[in-house]
Amino acid sequence: MNVDLGNALETTPGLTEETLERLDSRVEAAHHRIATGMANDEFGYAALNLPETTDPEAIRAATDRFDRPEAVLTVGIGGSALGAATLANALESDVDAHFLDNVDPDAVDALLADLPLEDTVVNVVSKSGTTAETLANFLVVREAMADAGVDWTERTLVTTGQAGNLRALADEHDLPAIDVPDGVPGRFSVLSTVGLAVPALQGHDIEAVLAGGRDGMESLSESLFETPAYAYGAATYALAERGALTNAVMPYAESLETFAEWFAQLWAESLGKDGLGQTPARALGATDQHSQLQLYRAGPPDKLVSLIRPTERSATPIPETDLDGLAYLGGSSLADLLDAEFEATEASLAAAGVPNLRVEIDRVDERSLGELLYAMEAACVLYGELASVSTFTQPAVEWGKKAARGLLGGGDFEEADAVADKRELRIDGS
C-alpha cells in the first residue's frame, strides 16, 4: 500500500512539506505511545496486535462444523457487522453474505422471505450478548427458522464474549462459539474473529487477510515519511486542524464501497469528541463524480477527498465503434476508463485547490484488504493521539443506547427521560 500526499500541498486548506516535517516529531512521540500500548495489550491498542494474536484455526474449527452453505446471515450491528461486510462484499464467493444490522421490520421481513433458511448459517455477533438490536433480530430469525421447519441450533454460529446471554445460549444448545477478543472495540475488530468468520464460511483465505494486516503492522515506524498509515493519519489530522472538517472517502472500485461505510464508523466514532473530529463522507468513483464532485470542487473550502484504488484490476475491453465522438474509446478497456476518471478527478480537485490524498493497494484480494484495513485503523489511532482525543471510547453512542433501552422498559435510565423534553414545531401537510 502507498499514500501520496502531493495534492494536499499548497491547497486550501493545505499543507507544506515544512509542516509535515515539523509534525513528524509529534508522530514519533505518538508512535512510541502506540507501541507501548500494543506491547502492554492495553484497551484499544490491543486491536493493532490482532494480526499476531488472532487464531485462524479457532475460526476454522467453529466454521468447519457447517457444510459449505448457500448463504451466511450475520446478525450484528456497527463494528459487529461492518468489518465482515467489507471483506464479504469485496471478495467474490458463491456463498452469499447478508447482514441484519438494522431493525427496520420491512427490510428484515423481506430478507428472511428470500433466504434459503435451510441452507443458511446464522452468525450472531455481540460481545456483551445484550445488544438490543442484535438480540431482537436474532429472536426474529430464530422464529422464522422454526416456522420454516429448520432446526436453528444446527444452523447457528455465535460470536460473543466469555459471559452474557449469547454465551449462555451457546452453552445450553452446544452451539459453535467463537470468542470476541478482549480489549478491542467493535469498530477495530475486523481482523479478529468478529470480522473473519464470514469470509471463512465463504471459503476465503483468512490467513492471507491476517498476513496483509501483518504487513501493515510491520510497516509502522517513527516517521510518517516511512509509514503509509501514519502519513495518512498525520495528513488528515493536520488538514482538519486547518479547516478540512469533512473527509470524503471515494474508492474507485465498487468492491470497496462497503469499505467506505466501515471507514465512516471508524473515523466518526473514534475521533468525534470534545468538539473535535473530521466528518467522514462516503462516495464512489466514478459514480459520484456525477453527483458529489460538484460540491467538493466548487463548494466551501472545508473538505478533503481521499481517493482509493487498486493498481491492478481486470481489463474488460471496450468494443470498437464508429459512432461519432466515441471512436476514441475503442481499443481501450473499462479499467483504462476508470483509471482515467480517477486521475481526472484528482487533477480537477488539485486545479481547484481542494486537498486530496491518493491511497493505492495492489489489488482487491485478501492480503491487500488486510493491509488496507489495518493501515486505516493505525491511521485513526495516530490521528487520535495527535488530537488528544479518547480514540477508543464512544460515550455519545452509549447515551443513545441507554435512552432506547429505557423507552422499551429495559431499566430506569435518566437518558430516556430526555425524550419527553422534545420540542415540537410541527407542520402538517394532511
N, C-alpha and C positions, 0 to 999 in steps of 0.2 A: 504494500500500500504506500502511496505517496500523497503528499499535500503540497499544493502550490499556493503561496501567499502573494504572488506578484500582483494580482489585481486588487489587493487591499492596500497597496501603497499609493500614496498621493491621491486618494479618493475622498469623498465627502459623505460621512466621516471616513477617516482613513488613518493609516499608519505610515511610519517611515522605518527604514532599516535601523536608524538610530534608536527609535522607540523600542523595536524588538530586541536590540542588543541590551538596552537598559533593563528591559523586562526579564531578560534571560537570567539575571542574578536571582530574581524572585522565583523563577521557575526552578532554579537549582535548589533553593530552600524548600519549595513546595514538594519537589521530588523526594527530598530527604524525609519530609513528614509522611509522604505517601509510602515510601519504602519502609519506614518504621512501623506504620500501621499495618502493612502487609506482613512484616516479619512477626509482629505480635498477634496477628489474626484478629485485629480489632474490628468492632462492628462497622460494617460498610466497606472498610478497606479489605476485608476478607474476600469480597467479590472479585478483586483483582488477582486473587490466588486460584480462582476456580479452574483455570487451565491445568493446574497441577493437582488440585485437591478433588476434583470431580472424578468419580469412579465409573467409567463407561460400562464396566462389567456388571455393576449393580443395576444399571438401567437395562442392560440386555437381559439379565436374569429375570427381571419383572416383566418386560415386554415379550420375551420369548414364550411366555405361558400362553400367548394367544397365537392362533394360526394367522397367517397374513390376512388382515381384514379387508373388506371393501372400503371401509371408511373409519376415520377416527374423529370422535367428537370430544373436544376439550371443553369442560365446564369450569370456567375461571374468569377472573376479571383483572384488568390492568396488567401488572407485571406477571401475573399468573397465566396470562394468555398471549400477550403481545410478542414476547420473545419466540415462543414456539410458532406463532403465526408468521413471524418474519422469516424463519427458516423454512417452514412448510410452503409458504407462498412463493419463495424464491427458487426452490428446488423442485424439479419435476418428479412426480411419482404417480403410479397407478392406484395408490391408496389416497382417496380424497380426504382432506383435512377440513374440518368445520369447527367453529368456535362460538360457544354461547358465552359472550362476555357482556351481555346486557339483559335486562329483564322486560323488554318490550314484548308483551304477550303475543301480538300478531306475528312478530319475527320468530319467536320461539315455536309457536304452533306451526308456522309454515315450514320451518326447518325439520321439525320432528315428523311432519307428514310426508316429507320427501326422503327421509333417511331409510336405508335398509337396516332397520334396527337389529335384525337377527344376525347381521354380519358387520356390526359396528362395535368398535371398542370405545367405551366412555372413559375418558381420562379426567377425573375430577380433581381440581388443584386448589388447595387453600392451606397455607402454612398453619394458621390458627385453627382451622376447621370450624370457624364461626362466621365467616364472611357471608353476610345475609344474602347478597345477590347470588353467590355461587351455590349456597346450600338450597336456596329456593329453587333455582333452576335444576339442580340435581334431583330434588324431590319430584319435580315435574317430569324429568327424563325417566326416572326410575318407574314412575307410574305409567308412563307411555309404553315402556318396555314390557311391563307386566300386562297391560291391556292388549299388547300385541302377541302375548304368549311367549315372550323372551325372558329367560332367567337372567335378571340383571346381574346377579352375583357371578355369573360366568363371563360377563362382558365388561366388567368394571375394573379399572386401574385407579388407585388412589395415590396422589402425590401430596404429602402433608408433613406436619411436624411430628415430634415424638409423642405429643399428647393432644387431646381435643376430640371433638365429635367424629371427625373423619377417621382418626386413628382407632377410636373405639369401634367404629363401624367395620373397619378393615379387620380388626382382631376378631370381632363377632362372627363375620362371614368368611373368614380366611381369604380375604381379597389380597391380590398382589399390591404391595405398598412400597413406595419409594420415598425416602427421607428428603425433605427440603433442608438444605444446609443452614446451619446457624450463622448468624451474623451477616446475612446477605439480604438487603432489602429487595422486594419483589422486582422492582424495575432494573435491578442489576443481576438478575438471576438467569439470564438466557443461557449462559454457559454451564449451567448446573442441571440437576435432574429436572427442574421446572421447565427448562426450555428444550431439553434433548429427548424427552420421552416420545414426543410426537414424531420427530424425524426418525427415531429408532423404529417406531412402528411402521413408518413409511418405507423403511429399508435403506435409509441414507447412512452415510459413513460418519457417525458421530465422533469417532476418534479423529477424523480429519478436521471437524469443526473445532475440537479442542486443540489440535495441532496449530490451527490458524490463530486461536487465542494465545497459544504459547508463543507464536511468532511476535504478536503484539506485545506480550509481556516481556520478552527478551529484548525488545527494541527500546524499552524505557531507559532513559539516561538523564543526566543532569542538565541537558541543554535542549531547548526547543528546536535548535538548528540540526539536531541529530535524531529527533524523535517525532515522527509524524503526528502521533496522538497529542503530544504536548504542543506542537506547532499549531494544531487546530484549536486546542483548548485555550492557549495563550492569546491567539489572534482574536478569537470570538470574544474573550473577556475584554481585551483592550479596545476592540471596536464597540462593544456595549458601553464601556466607560466613556466613550466619545460620542455616544448617541445612537448607535445601531442597536436599537432595542427589539427589533424583530429579526429572527434568523429564518429565512425561507429555505428549507431543505428540499432540493429538487433533483432527485435521481433521474438519470437518463437510461432507465431500464424498467419496464413495467414490473419485472420480477422483484424490484426493490421498493415498490410502492408501499408495502406494509412496513418496510424498514423505516420510512419517514414517520409512520404512526408510532412505532416503537421509540424513535428518537424524540418525538414530541413529548411523550410521557417522561422519558429520562431527563430531558432538559428542563421541562416545566416543573416537575415535581421536586427535582433536586435543587434547582437554583432560584426558584421563585420565592424568596423570603426577605423579610426586613426591608421591603420596598425596592429590592434588587431583583435582578434576573433578566433574561432575554426571552421574549415570546417566540416559541417555535411555530412556524407556518409550514404547512405541507403542500407541496406542489409536485407535478410530474412532468418531466420533459419527454417529448416535445409538446405534449398536450397543452400544458399551461402557459406555453409561450403565447397561445392564442386567447388567454384569459387574464392571468395574473401579471404577466410580464409588463403590461402597460403601467400598472401601479408601481412595480419595483423600479422601473426605469425613469418614470416621469412623476411619481408621487413624492410625498415628503421624504427628505433625506434622512430616514431613521431606520434603514434596513441594510441587512447583509444577506447575500444569496450564496448558499452552499450548493455547488454543482457537483454531482457524484456520478461516476460512470465506470463500467468495466472497460478495459482496453482491448479485450478480446470478446467477440460475440459472433454468432452465426451470421452469414452474409446475406442470404436470400436475394438473388439477382433481380433487378428491375428489368422487365422485358423492354425491348426496343419498341419505339413508337414513332410515327410520322406526324403526330398531332402537333399543330403549331404551338410553339412555345414550350413544349415538353420533351423535345428530342434530346435535350441535354441530359435527361435522366437515364436514358437507355445506356446500358453498358456499365452502370454503377449498381450499387446494392442498397437495400434498406439500411444496412449498417453504415454505409458511407453517408447516406442521407441523415441518419440520426446523429452521427458524429459531426457533420456539418452544422446541423441545428444546434448542437451543444456549443461548438466553437463560435457560432454566430451570436448566440445568446450571451456567452461570456464576453465577446468583443462589444456587443451592444451595451451591456451594463458598464463595462470599463469606459467606453466612449462617453457615457453619460455621468461618469464619476461615481458610480454606485459600487461599493466594495463587494467583491465576490471571491470565493475560495474554491479551488478545484481539489477534489478528492478522487483519487483513482485506485481501483483494485484491479487485479489481473483479469479476473473473470468471475461470473456468478457461479461459484461452486462452494462446497463445504469449507474448504480451507480458507478461501478469501473472505467468505462471510464471517467465519470465526475471528479472523484478524480485524475486519471492519467493526464488528460488534464490540470486541474488546477495546479497540482504539477509541471508539466513541465513549465508552464507559470511562476509560482513563482520562480522556479529554475533559469529560464532565467533572471528574474528581479534581483535576488540576484547576479548572475554572473555579470550582467551589473554594479551593484553597486560596487562590488569588483574590477572590471576592470576600473571603472570610465569612462565608455562609455555612450553615449546618447542612451539608450536602445530603446526608443520609436519613434525615427526618422528613415528615410530611404532616405537620400539625393542622394545616387547613383541611387536609383530606380527612383526618381523624375527627375534626369538628363536625363535618357533614355526616360521617358515619354515625356518630352519636345522636345527632338530630333525627336522622331517619329511623334509627332503632327505637328511639323514644316515641316517635309518632306511631310506630307499629306495636307499641306495648311491650317492647323488649327490655324495659328498665326505666328508671327515673333519671332523665338527663336534662340538665338545665338548657342545653343547646336546643332541645325540642321546643322549649317554651318560646324561643325567639320566633318560631313560625307564626305564632298568634299575633306577633307585632308587625306583621307585614302591612305596609301601606298599600292603598289601592287608589288608582286613578283610571277607572275602567271606561273604555269607550266601546259600547256595544253596537255592533252593526246589524243586529237582527231586527 
